[in-house]
Amino acid sequence: MDTIEQQIHEFKHEATEGVKPRLIEDLSYTEDERILPFLLSVLCDADEVDVARIEAAKALMVDIERQRDAICDALISVIERDEEDEGVRRHAVEAASSYVNDSDDLLDVVTALLFAGDTDDETRANALATVHDVRPAERCLEILDDFPEDDPFGEVVRSMTHLTFGR
């Protein structure tokens, strides 16, 4: 069993809640094809401890060039499903900024969160930052121009739009 297999085994079978984030962080710096599937499985496992799932989402914030479709699918799954685990969802939305231009479905899910008045402000702020990364800029503006005027979060959206695009 090599070091990566040992760390994954330790995570799955021996690690305590406090050790799991460190193991994920250590593994995320390793260039090995087994790491990304492991990170995605941790992120998508609703039974896993939140701190481990959040660390997996953080590891995905680095713009990973391979398996982008799998990453987008995992982020969509977590964002749509994890209403109860707002911290996990918030970090998944933040990680989506690296992939939002790869998937219209991911963009739709993030945009829906931005427009949802019942979503907490931190998650909406992460969704706004992710939409802000949409390219071309005209597409981003098109989304933000549709934001409801009467939404309390609208001032944040309008300020960002004005500061970034002069509108």
C-alpha beads as a LAMMPS data file, in Angstrom:
LAMMPS data file: protein, C-alpha beads

167 atoms
166 bonds

1 atom types
1 bond types

-500.0 500.0 xlo xhi
-500.0 500.0 ylo yhi
-500.0 500.0 zlo zhi

Masses

1 110.0

Atoms # bond

1 1 1 0.000 0.000 0.000
2 1 1 1.537 3.338 -1.038
3 1 1 1.272 6.622 0.891
4 1 1 -1.819 7.842 -0.943
5 1 1 -3.636 4.567 -0.407
6 1 1 -2.657 4.702 3.261
7 1 1 -3.989 8.239 3.682
8 1 1 -7.261 7.437 1.906
9 1 1 -7.612 4.268 3.990
10 1 1 -6.930 6.252 7.173
11 1 1 -9.536 8.833 6.161
12 1 1 -12.197 6.216 5.458
13 1 1 -11.552 3.842 8.351
14 1 1 -9.544 5.399 11.168
15 1 1 -9.485 9.195 11.106
16 1 1 -11.391 11.271 13.613
17 1 1 -13.426 14.295 12.615
18 1 1 -10.546 16.597 13.534
19 1 1 -7.974 14.694 11.465
20 1 1 -10.018 14.354 8.275
21 1 1 -9.586 17.948 7.049
22 1 1 -5.806 17.701 7.457
23 1 1 -5.715 14.457 5.472
24 1 1 -7.732 16.045 2.678
25 1 1 -5.496 19.092 2.668
26 1 1 -2.372 16.910 2.526
27 1 1 -3.794 14.814 -0.304
28 1 1 -4.966 17.845 -2.273
29 1 1 -1.350 18.946 -2.811
30 1 1 -0.527 15.625 -4.439
31 1 1 -0.569 15.204 -8.198
32 1 1 -2.130 11.763 -8.449
33 1 1 -5.098 10.612 -10.494
34 1 1 -6.719 9.002 -7.434
35 1 1 -7.054 12.275 -5.521
36 1 1 -9.782 13.984 -7.544
37 1 1 -12.236 11.044 -7.409
38 1 1 -11.561 10.814 -3.672
39 1 1 -12.241 14.549 -3.183
40 1 1 -15.461 14.336 -5.189
41 1 1 -16.661 11.322 -3.214
42 1 1 -16.032 13.115 0.090
43 1 1 -17.754 16.288 -1.114
44 1 1 -20.831 14.401 -2.311
45 1 1 -21.157 12.132 0.732
46 1 1 -23.966 13.689 2.785
47 1 1 -23.103 11.324 5.653
48 1 1 -19.527 12.599 5.853
49 1 1 -18.640 15.212 8.476
50 1 1 -19.106 18.769 7.248
51 1 1 -15.537 19.858 8.011
52 1 1 -14.208 17.157 5.661
53 1 1 -16.709 18.051 2.944
54 1 1 -15.825 21.734 3.253
55 1 1 -12.112 20.936 2.973
56 1 1 -12.843 18.878 -0.159
57 1 1 -14.713 21.863 -1.646
58 1 1 -11.795 24.145 -0.778
59 1 1 -9.424 21.778 -2.563
60 1 1 -11.563 22.137 -5.696
61 1 1 -11.255 25.934 -5.630
62 1 1 -7.961 25.511 -7.438
63 1 1 -8.747 25.483 -11.136
64 1 1 -8.287 21.776 -11.955
65 1 1 -7.947 21.110 -15.669
66 1 1 -8.912 17.432 -15.749
67 1 1 -12.320 15.828 -15.272
68 1 1 -14.087 19.198 -15.308
69 1 1 -17.439 17.603 -16.196
70 1 1 -17.235 15.341 -13.138
71 1 1 -16.335 18.314 -10.953
72 1 1 -19.264 20.342 -12.309
73 1 1 -21.670 17.442 -11.771
74 1 1 -20.488 17.000 -8.172
75 1 1 -20.799 20.711 -7.428
76 1 1 -24.303 20.803 -8.914
77 1 1 -25.309 17.824 -6.796
78 1 1 -24.037 19.391 -3.589
79 1 1 -25.455 22.843 -4.314
80 1 1 -28.886 21.479 -5.163
81 1 1 -29.057 18.938 -2.370
82 1 1 -27.310 20.402 0.656
83 1 1 -29.752 22.996 1.881
84 1 1 -29.282 21.722 5.435
85 1 1 -25.490 21.925 5.291
86 1 1 -25.175 25.600 4.418
87 1 1 -21.414 25.677 5.082
88 1 1 -20.815 22.843 2.635
89 1 1 -23.118 24.435 0.104
90 1 1 -21.465 27.846 0.543
91 1 1 -18.006 26.393 -0.161
92 1 1 -19.297 24.406 -3.138
93 1 1 -20.701 27.641 -4.597
94 1 1 -17.349 29.302 -4.028
95 1 1 -15.527 26.419 -5.723
96 1 1 -17.940 26.703 -8.662
97 1 1 -16.294 29.975 -9.674
98 1 1 -13.428 27.971 -11.203
99 1 1 -15.804 25.907 -13.349
100 1 1 -18.862 28.075 -13.992
101 1 1 -17.811 28.763 -17.579
102 1 1 -17.663 25.020 -18.298
103 1 1 -21.268 24.147 -17.515
104 1 1 -24.513 25.956 -18.222
105 1 1 -26.181 23.680 -15.668
106 1 1 -23.731 24.758 -12.970
107 1 1 -24.289 28.403 -13.883
108 1 1 -28.067 27.892 -13.698
109 1 1 -27.852 26.342 -10.219
110 1 1 -25.599 29.117 -8.918
111 1 1 -27.772 31.815 -10.499
112 1 1 -30.873 30.288 -8.914
113 1 1 -29.199 30.537 -5.500
114 1 1 -28.265 34.156 -6.133
115 1 1 -31.869 34.964 -7.019
116 1 1 -33.387 32.917 -4.171
117 1 1 -34.493 35.276 -1.424
118 1 1 -34.509 32.502 1.173
119 1 1 -30.796 31.717 0.757
120 1 1 -28.484 33.117 3.436
121 1 1 -26.513 36.242 2.519
122 1 1 -23.083 34.565 2.662
123 1 1 -24.137 31.913 0.170
124 1 1 -25.724 34.579 -2.027
125 1 1 -22.494 36.594 -1.854
126 1 1 -20.531 33.526 -2.982
127 1 1 -23.061 32.991 -5.775
128 1 1 -22.650 36.624 -6.826
129 1 1 -18.855 36.253 -6.868
130 1 1 -19.212 33.098 -8.961
131 1 1 -21.590 34.773 -11.434
132 1 1 -19.117 37.652 -11.571
133 1 1 -16.566 35.167 -12.995
134 1 1 -18.843 34.298 -15.942
135 1 1 -17.314 35.116 -19.287
136 1 1 -17.849 36.858 -21.551
137 1 1 -18.635 39.826 -19.326
138 1 1 -21.785 40.544 -21.329
139 1 1 -23.219 37.223 -20.191
140 1 1 -22.508 38.142 -16.575
141 1 1 -24.208 41.511 -17.055
142 1 1 -27.201 39.857 -18.682
143 1 1 -27.669 37.699 -15.579
144 1 1 -27.159 40.541 -13.117
145 1 1 -29.450 42.913 -15.028
146 1 1 -32.305 40.486 -14.365
147 1 1 -31.864 40.718 -10.591
148 1 1 -35.080 41.906 -8.927
149 1 1 -35.040 45.577 -7.933
150 1 1 -36.988 44.974 -4.723
151 1 1 -34.733 42.181 -3.388
152 1 1 -32.855 43.287 -0.234
153 1 1 -29.658 41.776 -1.679
154 1 1 -30.133 43.911 -4.785
155 1 1 -28.020 46.736 -3.406
156 1 1 -25.018 44.411 -3.219
157 1 1 -25.644 43.239 -6.794
158 1 1 -26.040 46.792 -8.087
159 1 1 -22.910 47.984 -6.253
160 1 1 -20.828 45.148 -7.670
161 1 1 -22.201 45.738 -11.152
162 1 1 -21.421 49.432 -10.913
163 1 1 -17.905 48.936 -9.527
164 1 1 -17.005 46.253 -12.024
165 1 1 -18.777 47.363 -15.165
166 1 1 -19.501 51.042 -14.515
167 1 1 -23.258 50.486 -14.729

Bonds

1 1 1 2
2 1 2 3
3 1 3 4
4 1 4 5
5 1 5 6
6 1 6 7
7 1 7 8
8 1 8 9
9 1 9 10
10 1 10 11
11 1 11 12
12 1 12 13
13 1 13 14
14 1 14 15
15 1 15 16
16 1 16 17
17 1 17 18
18 1 18 19
19 1 19 20
20 1 20 21
21 1 21 22
22 1 22 23
23 1 23 24
24 1 24 25
25 1 25 26
26 1 26 27
27 1 27 28
28 1 28 29
29 1 29 30
30 1 30 31
31 1 31 32
32 1 32 33
33 1 33 34
34 1 34 35
35 1 35 36
36 1 36 37
37 1 37 38
38 1 38 39
39 1 39 40
40 1 40 41
41 1 41 42
42 1 42 43
43 1 43 44
44 1 44 45
45 1 45 46
46 1 46 47
47 1 47 48
48 1 48 49
49 1 49 50
50 1 50 51
51 1 51 52
52 1 52 53
53 1 53 54
54 1 54 55
55 1 55 56
56 1 56 57
57 1 57 58
58 1 58 59
59 1 59 60
60 1 60 61
61 1 61 62
62 1 62 63
63 1 63 64
64 1 64 65
65 1 65 66
66 1 66 67
67 1 67 68
68 1 68 69
69 1 69 70
70 1 70 71
71 1 71 72
72 1 72 73
73 1 73 74
74 1 74 75
75 1 75 76
76 1 76 77
77 1 77 78
78 1 78 79
79 1 79 80
80 1 80 81
81 1 81 82
82 1 82 83
83 1 83 84
84 1 84 85
85 1 85 86
86 1 86 87
87 1 87 88
88 1 88 89
89 1 89 90
90 1 90 91
91 1 91 92
92 1 92 93
93 1 93 94
94 1 94 95
95 1 95 96
96 1 96 97
97 1 97 98
98 1 98 99
99 1 99 100
100 1 100 101
101 1 101 102
102 1 102 103
103 1 103 104
104 1 104 105
105 1 105 106
106 1 106 107
107 1 107 108
108 1 108 109
109 1 109 110
110 1 110 111
111 1 111 112
112 1 112 113
113 1 113 114
114 1 114 115
115 1 115 116
116 1 116 117
117 1 117 118
118 1 118 119
119 1 119 120
120 1 120 121
121 1 121 122
122 1 122 123
123 1 123 124
124 1 124 125
125 1 125 126
126 1 126 127
127 1 127 128
128 1 128 129
129 1 129 130
130 1 130 131
131 1 131 132
132 1 132 133
133 1 133 134
134 1 134 135
135 1 135 136
136 1 136 137
137 1 137 138
138 1 138 139
139 1 139 140
140 1 140 141
141 1 141 142
142 1 142 143
143 1 143 144
144 1 144 145
145 1 145 146
146 1 146 147
147 1 147 148
148 1 148 149
149 1 149 150
150 1 150 151
151 1 151 152
152 1 152 153
153 1 153 154
154 1 154 155
155 1 155 156
156 1 156 157
157 1 157 158
158 1 158 159
159 1 159 160
160 1 160 161
161 1 161 162
162 1 162 163
163 1 163 164
164 1 164 165
165 1 165 166
166 1 166 167
